[in-house]
Amino acid sequence: MLVNPIAGIGGPAGLKGSDGVDVQNESMRRGAVSRASHRMRDALRHLAGAENVRIISGPGPMGMVSCDDAGIDARSLDLTIDDETGPEDTRRVARRLLEAHVDLLLFAGGDGTARDVLDVIPTGFPVIGIPAGVKMHSGVFAISPNAAGELLGTIVSGQAVSVTEAEVRDIDEDSFRSGEVKTRFYGVMSVPDDLRYVQQVKTGGREDDALVAIEIAASFVESLEADVTYLLGSGSTVLAIKGALGFHGTLLGVDVFRNGNVLAMDVSEPELASFLLKPCAIVVSFIGGQGHVFGRGNQQFSAEVIDAVGLENIHIVGSKRKLATLDRRPLLIDTGDVSLDRRLSGLRQIITGYEDAVFYRVSDRVAVAPER
């Protein structure tokens, strides 16, 4: 197992990625902290007490810190790493783990980390990614740390688990910060073939989503309440709402609106805190194909922010076509707070058009679609 200790640090800071020393330094200046180590810890706790497993870990913050926090016995690689780690450190640790003849590679990071692992591992070698980055368009990640842990428990217990090939994709972060999504295919890795635990590759769609977004926006604007601060999330559907409110919003960031005025644009998680003293509502969409509502690309909506706003003040928007891409799998929650994820789970109203809404299941874990 290995951890990319700076993975996801740019998410809460509102920087839409963590690649590059300048971005990482700016994230830390804004008070952001990577949660990769904690997310690995949450997965490893599912192995507590397991006897028929041997864990070999990256040193210090690249793995052993997570093992110690989880109370898991592990052997650390004899490697020296700098305080500031980078892609070559990930590749170096991955190579050494392969040389130690491990059967499976567990890593915590984002799409960039997946690319680094892909550079090293041989074709067909099984991996499980623990989602700890900002974007995570790749299909090699579990839907949450706890899902990864449950999957590990299944494997360690000796149950047969099929494997399949999943895509590794990454986004051009500079284009992403400019409001343009450009993903690139880098290759495939072998992952457990279990839709209950492993996320799907993000998909885009075509049905006249632009027209549906306009209808959703018109319906939502008519329902606005006075003196409520609206925290408007990312994505094209919510962008249409921002346009209907009369401003050119941030496509891939969080904007703040109240009583006809834009209060702030492209805010970070710490900046959101200053607005939480008054009544607030969160407006979010979900990722087509994957189904994530929270925890993918919108880490500004941390567990603390969501709790402060209140679960009853969350509005989810998206087209019926986009829901159909889930093939009846539930929408997903991965805030990093297991208790909050469970409270968010259940049937929730999704605004799908003008004065049109459906109830759809939200879950902290995937259930396989029923037989047709």
Sequence and secondary structure as in RCSB ss.txt:
>XXXX:A:sequence
MLVNPIAGIGGPAGLKGSDGVDVQNESMRRGAVSRASHRMRDALRHLAGAENVRIISGPGPMGMVSCDDAGIDAR
SLDLTIDDETGPEDTRRVARRLLEAHVDLLLFAGGDGTARDVLDVIPTGFPVIGIPAGVKMHSGVFAISPNAAGE
LLGTIVSGQAVSVTEAEVRDIDEDSFRSGEVKTRFYGVMSVPDDLRYVQQVKTGGREDDALVAIEIAASFVESLE
ADVTYLLGSGSTVLAIKGALGFHGTLLGVDVFRNGNVLAMDVSEPELASFLLKPCAIVVSFIGGQGHVFGRGNQQ
FSAEVIDAVGLENIHIVGSKRKLATLDRRPLLIDTGDVSLDRRLSGLRQIITGYEDAVFYRVSDRVAVAPER
>XXXX:A:secstr
 EE TTTTTTTTTT S   SHHHHHHHHHTT    HHHHHHHHHGGGTT  S   EEBSGGGBHHHHHHHT   E
E S    SS  HHHHHHHHHHHHHTT S EEEEE HHHHHHHHHHS TT BEEEEE SS   SSSBBSSHHHHHH
HHHHHHTT    EEEEEEEEE HHHHHTT   EEEEEEEEEE  TTTB        TTHHHHHHHHHHHHHHT  
TT EEEE SSHHHHHHHHHTTS   TTS EEEETTEEEESS  HHHHGGGTTS EEEEE   TTT EEESSS TT
S HHHHHHH GGGEEEE  HHHHHTTTT  EEE  S HHHHHHH EEEEEEEETTEEEEEEEESS       
